[in-house]
Amino acid sequence: MESNRLCSILCLFSLIVMPPVVASEIVAAEVAASKQEVTIFVDDAYNPYSFKNAAGEAEGIYIDILKTAFSRMPEYSVNL
């Protein structure tokens, strides 16, 4: 019984004392380790919606929408 009480106290103490930054770093590390890789193929002939820039990278309105959407989904790693 005493060990359960001690465990409860230690758990509560760690939750109160543990800074949110450390907790968020732990969550970020877990998400980074479990990211689902996604490859999206886009057409590069629909300027201004999707096209290839001078560097050969995908660009355009559709690409911006995809990047914004996936920036809010940290569990995915997206290649365009």
Secondary structure, DSSP 8 states (H G I E B T S, - for coil): -HHHHHHHHHHHHHHHHS-HHHHHHHHHHHHHHT-EEEE----SEETTTEEE-TTS-EESHHHHHHHHHHHT-TTEEEE-
